Amino acid sequence: MEILPVKGTHDIYEADAAVYSDLENRLIYMALLHNYKEIRTPIIEHTNLFVRGVGESSDIVNKEMYTFDDKGGRSITLRPELTAGIMRSIVSNKLYANADLPLRYFYLGPCFRYERPQAGRYRQFNQFGIEAIGAPNYLQDAEVISFGYHALFILGIDNVKVYINSLGDEASRARYREALKEYFAKHIDKMCGDCKRRFEVNPLRILDCKVDEDQEIIKDAPKLKDYLSNESKLYLNNVISLLKEVGIEAVIDDNLVRGLDYYTGVVFEYHVDKVEGADNVGALGGGGHYAHLLKEVGGPDLEGVGLAFGIERLVYVHSLTHKGGYELGPDFFVIGMNQEIIDKNFSLADMIRSKGIAVEANYEVKSLKSLLKTAVKKHAKFAIIVGEEEIEKKRLVVKNLRSQEQTTVELENFEATLESLLNEYEQESAKLALEGLK
């Protein structure tokens, strides 16, 4: 009987895996440009970390976590997000003790949420993100938002819009919660079960509801901006002004509250305009400011700000806007015409790889026509053909598999010629790409 992958998971291989690696490497490059250091935390954590950190009123804690008791009777959870675990790691390792603030970390790894699988959304997914802890000012918030915007640009994702809001300081949120409770008390009996639960625990979460009937009620709810303190309004305006200076027009979204309870102050999301082939892409990522998260998990009371991208969502959007895909293949495919030559080609291929050039060789005796077809299928740029005559005359035949042109190469000039051929190939590829854009 065939064993299928678990629902909400997927295998990533060959060209698809290359897309993942490419996007991830670009994000890491951006993080290093901003002097963020890598941090890796366990996939499993004690459940109470997420209850305390992410928040009891969040859908993640209430409905989406993979939680189990281990053999010692301890409640363990597969991490649904990484920020809480990073805060725990900072506390566990006292990373704040002798460091110049802010602490700046980037992360990349798998997360797990039990939610309905859909395009670009899985139950096991990968997150990339950054966290800056210990610089409680609008400059740090603006830098993190700018980071995400420009990261999407270098991933080749255009038409990005930044939506922003402020959850305000504690006094502002307290006033707003009371206003929401007063408003929703008149309607809650007609709303969904999730809204009824959120009403009791944290009425701000009602604004996250996606039920159409509830949305009609929500649109007339009090707006957070009307309850913000002057300090919170000034902070938000300072962030927006800084973003505008670097060419980012942030749009205020009064209903943006994000789905994690630890956010305070500025929150934000990245969206794209309608993408051909997808009705609703949704948020590519987002984040926000958190005032007390580190303290909540046992550390000092240092404020922070962070963002996260779902890699699967980025890959999905990338696939819709980059139709060509990735052609993975070696630079050279070495062809031997008999077993003796094939054996000698083993060391030839090894020597070529030592020069930083990708190469594969055939290990079975087949016809030249068949092996050339194999090289093309593997997306090799060139075939190196080694026959008895070539061995005798100490030369090789190199065939450009795109142009079909052949070059005879003397062994003594072999290394320099291969590099020259590759350079010419890349220049021709760039020229063809430019012509395709015209």
HELIX and SHEET records of a PDB file:
HELIX    1   1 GLU A   14  LEU A   33  1                                  20    
HELIX    2   2 THR A   47  GLY A   53  1                                   7    
HELIX    3   3 ASP A   59  ASP A   59  1                                   1    
HELIX    4   4 ILE A   60  GLU A   64  3                                   5    
HELIX    5   5 THR A   83  SER A   92  1                                  10    
HELIX    6   6 TYR A  138  ILE A  154  1                                  17    
HELIX    7   7 GLU A  170  PHE A  184  1                                  15    
HELIX    8   8 ILE A  188  LYS A  190  5                                   3    
HELIX    9   9 GLY A  193  VAL A  201  1                                   9    
HELIX   10  10 PRO A  203  ASP A  208  5                                   6    
HELIX   11  11 ASP A  212  ILE A  218  1                                   7    
HELIX   12  12 LEU A  224  TYR A  227  5                                   4    
HELIX   13  13 ASN A  230  GLU A  245  1                                  16    
HELIX   14  14 LEU A  293  GLU A  296  1                                   4    
HELIX   15  15 ILE A  311  THR A  321  1                                  11    
HELIX   16  16 GLN A  339  ARG A  353  1                                  15    
HELIX   17  17 LEU A  368  LYS A  377  1                                  10    
HELIX   18  18 GLU A  388  LYS A  393  1                                   6    
HELIX   19  19 LEU A  411  ASN A  413  5                                   3    
HELIX   20  20 PHE A  414  LEU A  437  1                                  24    
SHEET    1   A 8 LYS A  37  GLU A  38  0                                        
SHEET    2   A 8 LEU A 103  PHE A 112  1                                        
SHEET    3   A 8 GLN A 124  ILE A 133 -1                                        
SHEET    4   A 8 GLY A 304  GLY A 310 -1                                        
SHEET    5   A 8 GLY A 285  TYR A 290 -1                                        
SHEET    6   A 8 VAL A 266  VAL A 272 -1                                        
SHEET    7   A 8 VAL A 160  SER A 166 -1                                        
SHEET    8   A 8 ALA A 250  ILE A 252  1                                        
SHEET    1   B 3 ILE A  44  HIS A  46  0                                        
SHEET    2   B 3 SER A  75  LEU A  78 -1                                        
SHEET    3   B 3 TYR A  66  ASP A  69 -1                                        
SHEET    1   C 5 VAL A 359  ALA A 361  0                                        
SHEET    2   C 5 PHE A 332  GLY A 336  1                                        
SHEET    3   C 5 PHE A 382  VAL A 386  1                                        
SHEET    4   C 5 ARG A 395  ASN A 400 -1                                        
SHEET    5   C 5 GLN A 406  GLU A 410 -1                                        
END                                                                             
